[in-house]
Amino acid sequence: MNHSSNSHPPTQPRNGRKVSSRGLLSIAMLILSMGAFGIAALAAIKMISDVFGNNKTDIPVVVVAVQIIVVGLAYAVGWVTAMVAIRVYGNLILPTLIKWCTLGCLAAVCYLYLMILRRMYNQPEDLGRFIKYLMVMAGGLGALIGLHLIVEDHDLRPFSVPLLLISLSQLGLIVFRYVFDTDNVHAGFLWKDLVLFFMMSSVSVSMLAHWGILEPLRMQLTNFFDRRSRVMRSQD
C-alpha cells in the first residue's frame, strides 16, 4: 500500500513551518557574546594576577598595555555581538545575563580597588607599578560602563555606592597614613594617593549624580540600531 500521499517530505518539518533564521542567529550571537566575555574575563584575571603577583620579574608597563588591548579586543567582540543580539534580534535572555555580568564586573572592580589600596599603603617607590594600577583600574571601569550601555534603561547609580564607600575608606587611610602612622612615611607619595582618590571619587560621583554624560552615546547607539535593524535583521 502506498502511503506517500500522507507522508511529509523528510526535508520539511511536519508542522509545515520553517526554522526561524532570526531565532538561530539570536542564539548564536548569545553564545558568541558570552563566550567572548568569558575569554576576556579569564584573560583579565590572568593579567591582574601578573600585575599583583609576587613575581621576581616585574612586568613592564608596555606589556601590560598590550595585554589590556588584547583583553579589550575580546571584550569588544562580546560587546558588539551582545548589542546586535539584543537591539536587532530581540534576544530576551541576554539582558539578564548582561545584568549579572555587570554585577560581577562591579565586584571585580571593588576587589581590585581594595587590592590597590592595600599595596599603596606601603608606599612603593616604583612609578611603573602605580601606572599599571591606574591602567588596570581604568580598564575595569571601562568594562563596567560598557556593560551598562548594552541594556537599555539600565540604572548605573546603585553601582556607585560601593565605590563611594571604598573612596571614603581611602580618604580615611590617607589621613591615617600621613597624620597618625608616620613611621617611614614618604611625603612625596601623596600625589599618587590623590590621583587615585580623585579618579575614583569623580567617577563614583558622576555615576551617582546621573549627570547624563553617557546619554548622548546611548542615544547614538539606539538611533544607529533603529535605523539599521531592518537591514541587518534576517527574515523569519
Order of alpha helices (4+ residues) and beta strands (2+ residues): alpha-alpha-alpha-alpha-alpha-alpha-alpha
